[in-house]
């Protein structure tokens, strides 16, 4: 007589006993966490080349979700046709090898064949993401023994996978990125995945294939050591290098993500190499009496070039700096000669939050220099942020900000329009063609410096200072500036499409 209590789904063979509930949960948890680690770290790895923009984030998230969907679907289909015991180990091993090779692959491609970067980046997310996502249906197939427990098994493993994804996200964002270089995170994850593959292979089929996978992982780690784009230091936000200037014994250039970000002369802090820094100095020196000490606040630190300049030329100046990247602060102390007693107080914090903590009417000068070459912190560009800048300035205070834009200058014009909503007087300093003062010449873009204050800008004195420093820049105000701004729409916390307005960054100086 045939029993009818349940219909068999998978034969209760010994291999099912090899994959108990704890092992199944560990595999699903670990593979789901790994997908999110790869997604977050890949975004950081691509930021130096594509920018930390909304588009870059959307692309990486979209690719990762595609990988999860494709891997789950294909893994389920394959699991119905092939014994899943033969699939889990290779899925973990191959994904581990690809993950370990990712830093070398992306950095080499960015250096030698930038046109292929998007394709290679997509594959380094798609391949491990799909393979790791396929682990869940493989494990589910092995754990199902009857239709009566389908809901329990699927629901439990789905929940475990979700928890794994959450843990992977939190662990990466709050722990791993803060303590390890991105290449180290990916190589370490690759090694763990290959080790997991070896363990699964040993439990189910012996060590077949494991040595080869291990060799690939080691090769990936070794490749990173010779791949281009290596950093002196990988901070939480940047690939950082300090390069000595062969023409000046004390000259040091701070490169962030391959772009010149700051230049510091350790022997002469009054030496300002980049034109935009000379323009900022010209504006400040034309606004305030020579040698007058100032209470200054700096949004963004970098190499602290301008705070050093103020300390040297205006003894008694107190500069408070908000620099979000603690790694850059350490570089300033360890390699760029920052000393206590220089009148420079650097706080590792977000600039918008640091600005909010300042007292009203507490600053003579606010300097905005947090704008990177390929990405912009949009929350520092809005009317609401500028209202906070205006709040902390005294009645004669000056806000001077470095902007970067190219092409039609859509972002720069929108930001100047935003400043016009907050301050009574606004002026723009830059190459004549870039600010509409030389219509016959094509705008090339790059750095612009904007001055904003509730007291009139001393245009003749500022232009004289610019000329004295041989910047070649001019200052635009009044009708000329209004014409240049055109119909640009001010930015607000509710509407700030900075990434869309900002034109692709070309070669030259960073922020």
N, C-alpha and C positions, 0 to 999 in steps of 0.2 A: 504494500500500500504506500502511495507516494504522499509525503508530507507537504503541506501547503502554507506553513507559517510565514515563510519569506522566500524571496527569489534570490538565488546566489548571484553576486556581481563579480567577485573574483575568488578563485580557488584559494583556500586557506593553506597555502604551501609554506615551507620554511622561510622563504624570503620575506613573508609578511612579518614574521616574528623578528626579523633583523631590523625592521623599521617600526619600533614601538612609538607610542604617542609622544613621548618626550623627544625622541630623535626627529620625528616628523615636525613637531612644533619648532625645534631648533633650526631645522633646514628652512622652513617657511619664514620664520622670524629673521634669520640671518640674511637670506637672499633678498627679502623685502627691504631690510635696512640698507643693504649694500646698494640697491638701486637708487635710493635717495642720497646716499653719500656720493655716489658717482655724479648724480645730477647737480648737487650743490657745488661740489669741488670743480666739476667741469665748467660751471659758470665762472668761477674765480680764475680758472686757468685760461679761459677765453677773453676775460675782461681786458688784459693788456693789449689785445689785438683787435677786438671788436667793440670795446667800450662796455662799461657796466650800465647799459641803457635798458629802457623798457623793451626795445626790440630784441636785444640779446637775451634778456631774461625770458621773454615770451617764446623765443626760438628754442632755448634749452628745455624749458618746461614742456613745450609742445612735442619735441623729439622724445623726451623721457616718457610722456604719456602714450605716445605712439608705440614706443618700445614695450611698455607694460601691456597695452591692449593686444598688440601683435603676438607677443610672447605667450600671453595667457591663452589666446585663441589657438595658436599653432601648437603650443604645448599640450593642450587638451586633446587636439586631434591626433597628435603623434602618440600620446599615451594610450589611446585606444587601439593602436596598431602595433606598437612595439613595447616590450617589457620595460617599464619605467626604471627598473634596476639598472639597465644599461645606459640610461640617459642622464641621471642626476649627476654622477661624477664628471662626465665630459662637459655638461653644461656649466658646472661650477669651475672646472679647470680652464676651459677656453675663456670664459668671462674673466677669470682672474688674470690670465695672460694678457688679454686685451687691456684690462684696467691698468696693469703694471706698465704697459707700453704707452699708455695714453700721454703722459707728460712729454716723453721723447718725441712721439709722433706729432703732437700738436705744435710743439716749439720748433721742431725741424721744418714742418710744413710752413709755419708762419715766416720762417727765415728764408727758406729756399723756394717756396712755391705758394705765395699768399692766395693765389686764385683757387687753390684746392683746399683752403683751410675749412671752408664751410662743409665740404664733402667729408673730409677726414674727421672733423668735429662731430658731424652727424653719425658717422659710423662708430666712433669711439663711445657714443652714448647708446646708439641703437643696438649694437651687437651684444654688449654685456647686459643692457637693460632687458632685451628680449629673452636672452638665455636665462637670466636670473628670474624673470617673471614666469618662465616656463616651469620652474622648479615646483611652484605651488600645485598646478594640475598634475604633475608627475607624482608628487607626494600624496595628493588627494586620491589618485587612482590606486595607489598601494594601500592606503588606509581603508578604503571602502571594501567591506566584505558582504554587505547586504543592502538592499534598498531601504530597509527599515531604519538604518542609521545614516542615510544620505544627508539629511538636513543637519544632523548633529556634527558629522565630520566636516562637511563643507562650511558650515557656519563657524565652527571652532577654528579651522585653519584660516578662514577669511579674516576672522578677528585677530588671530595671531599675526597674520601678515600686516594688517593695518597697524597694530601696535609696533611691529618691527619698523615699519616706515616712519612712524612718529619718533621712535627712539633714534633711528638713523638721522633724521632731520635735526632733532635737538642736540644729539651728541656732536654732529658735525658743526652746527652753528655756534654752539656755546663752549665746546671743549676742543675738538680736533683742530679747527682753523686757528684758534687762539694759541695753540701750543706747538703745532707742527707745520712745516712747509707743505704746500698742496701736493708737490711731487711725492713727499714722504707719505702723505695720507693715501695716495693712490697706489704706491708701491706696496705699502703695508697691507692695504685691503686686498691687493692682488695676491700677495703671499698667503693671506688668511684663506682666500677662496681656493687657491691651489691646495693648501693644507686640508681644507674641507673636502675637496675632491679626492685627495689621497685617502682620507679616512673612509669616505663612502665606498671608494673602490676596494679598499681592504676589507670592509665589512661585507661587501656583496660579491665581489669578483676577484679579489686579490689585488696586487699592485699594478696590474696591466695599464700601461699608458701614463702612469703617474710620473716616472722619471722625466719623460719628455716634457710634460707640462711644467715641471719644476725648473727645467733648464730654460724654458721660454720665459718664465717669471724672472729668473736671475738675469737673463739677457736684457729684459725690460729695465731692470734696476740699473744695470751697467750702462745701458744706452743713455739714461738720464744724466749720468755724470759727464758725458761728452756732448750732449745735445746743445745746440745754440740757445741763447736766451737765458743762460745760467745767471743766477743772482748772487750778489754778496750775501743778501739776506732776503728771505721771503717773509714779509710781514703779513698781518691779517688782511691787508688791502692791496699790497703792491709787491712786485718783484723789484727790489731796490739794489742799486749799485752806486758806489762812490768812485769817481774817476779823477785822477790827478791831472792838472793842467801842465803840460810840458813847458809852457811859456811863462808860468808864474809859479814860483816854488810853493806858495801858500794856497794856490788855486785848487778848488775841489768842485766838481760838478756832481750833483745828486741826480741820478737817473731813476725815474719811477716808471716801470713798465716799458723801458726802452726809450722814453722821452726825457729830454733835458728839463728838469723841473726847477732846480735851483742852482745857483752858482755862489760859492762862498770863498772869500779870500781869508784864510786863517790869520794872515799877518796884517791885512788892511781891510777892515770891515766897511770902509767907505768906498771901496772899489765895487762898482755895480756893473756887471757885464751885460746883462740882458736889457734891451731897450725899454721893455715895459716897466722894469724896476726903476730905471732912471727916470721914466715918466712919472711914476708914483712919487719918487723923491722930489722931482721938480714941482709937482703940485703941492706937496706938503711944505716945502721950503718957501714957496710963493705965498702960502696961506698964513703961516705962522712966523713970528719974528725969529731971526737967526739965533740959534743956540737955546731957544726957549724949551724948557723941559715940558713933556707932554704926558698926559694919561692916555695911553693908547690901548686899543683892543684889536686883535688880529683874528679874523675868521680863516683858519687854515695856517699851518706853520711851514711845512716843507723844510727847507734848509735854514729857515729863520733869517734869511738875508736882510730883510727890512728891519726887523726888530734889532738886529745887530747894528745896522746903520744908524738907527735912532739913538741907540745907546752911545755910539761913538761920537755923533755930531751934536747930540742934545743931552749932555750929562744930566743925570737926575730923572730921565724919562723912565717911566714904569710901563712895561709892555706885558699885557696879559694875552696869552695865545691859546686858542682852542684848536687842537689838532687831534683828529679822530683816530689816527693810527699811532698806537703806542710804539710800534717798531721804528717809526720815523723819529720819534722822540729819543729813543735809545741811540739811533745812529747819530743824531746831533750831539749827544753827550760823549759817545765813544769815539767817533771819527771826525766830527766837524767842530770840535773844540768848544762846545757850549759849557760855560762854567757858572756855578752859582755866584751871585753877586753881580751878574751882568745886567740886572734890572729886567730880566726876562723870566716870566713865570708861565710855564707851559703846562696846560691841563689836557689830559687825554679824555676828550669828550666830543660829542657832536656839536657843531657850531651853533645850530639853532637852539639847542638846550643851554649851551653856555651863554649865549646872548640873553636868553630869558632870565638868567640868574643875576645879571648885572643890575646895579642900581640906576634909577633914572637920573639923567644929567650928570653922569659920572665920568664921561670920556670926552676928551678933546678931539680924538681921532679914532675912527674905525677903519681898518684896512681889510677888504675882502679879497682873499687870494686862495680860495678853496676850489677853483675851477680847473679840473684836469683837462688834458689835451683831447681826450676822446670820450669824456663823460662829464656831466655837470650835476652837482647835488641840487636838484630842482627846488627843494624846500628852502634853499637860501636865496631864491630869486624872486619870491612873491611879494605882493603888496603888504601882506601881513608880516613877513620877515623884515621888510624895509621899515615898516612902522616901528618894529622893535629896535632896529638900528637908530632910527630917529629918536626914540625914547631915551636911549642911553647917552646920546650926544648932548652936550650943553648947547646953549643957544647959538654959539659961534662955531660949533663943531663941524668937522668935515668927514664925509664918507668917501673913500676912494677905493675903487674896485677894479680888479683885473678881469676882463672878459676875453673869451676866445670864440671866434666864429669864422665862417668862411662863406664863399659864394654870395648869396643875396643878403647875408647878415641878418636873417630873420630873427634868430635868438637875440643877438645884440640889440637890435632895434626894439624888440619887445621888452628887454630888460631896461633900456633907457626910458621907454614909455612908462614902465612900472615905477622907476625912480621919480619920474615927473609927477606921479600921483601922490608922492609922499613929501618931496622936498620942493622948496620954492625955486631953487636954482640948480640947474643941471648942465654939465658940459662934458663933451667927449673928446678924448685925445687919441690920435692914432695917425697912421699913414694917410696922407691927403686923399688918396683914391679910395681908401676904405671907409672914410667918413663923409664922402660926398663933396669934398673940397677940390677935387681934380676930376671933373666929369670925363675928361678926355682919356684918362688912364683907367685900365681895368682893375677892379678891386681884386686883390689877392687874398685878403683875409689874414687872420692870425690874431695877435693880441691887440686889444683896445683897452684904454683906461678911462673910467667914467668918474667924474667928480660930482658930488651932490651935497648941498648945504642949504641952510635957511638964510645964510648971508651971501651976498653976491660973490661970484667967483672972480678973482682978479685976473682977467684974461691977459692983459699985457705982461704982467709979472710972470704968469705961468708960461706964456710963450717964450719970454726971455730966458727963463730957466731951462725950458726944453732945448732952446737953441744953444745955450751954454754947455749943455751936456751932449750936444751933437746927436740928438735922437733922430733928427729929420722929421719929427712928428709935428702936427699942428693941432690947434684946439678949435672945436666947433661949438657955437652957442647960438641962441636966438633963432632967427628965421632959418638959417642954414641947418641948424640941428632939427628944427621942426620938419623941414622938408626931407631930411634924411630919415627921420623916424617914420614918416608917412602914416599909413593906417595901421601900424603895428598895434596889437591889442595887449594891454597890460596883463601881467601874469598874476594869478591869485592862487591861494591854497586849493581852491575848487577847480581852477583851470590853469594848468601849467604844463603844456605839452613840450617841455624843453627838449627831450630827445628827438622829437619830430622836427622842431625848429632848427636845431643845431646841425650845421652842415658837417659832412665828413671832415675829419681833421687831417691836414696834410703835414708834410715835414716841417720841422722848426722847433721852436721852444714850447715847452709845456707851461703849466701854471706854476 
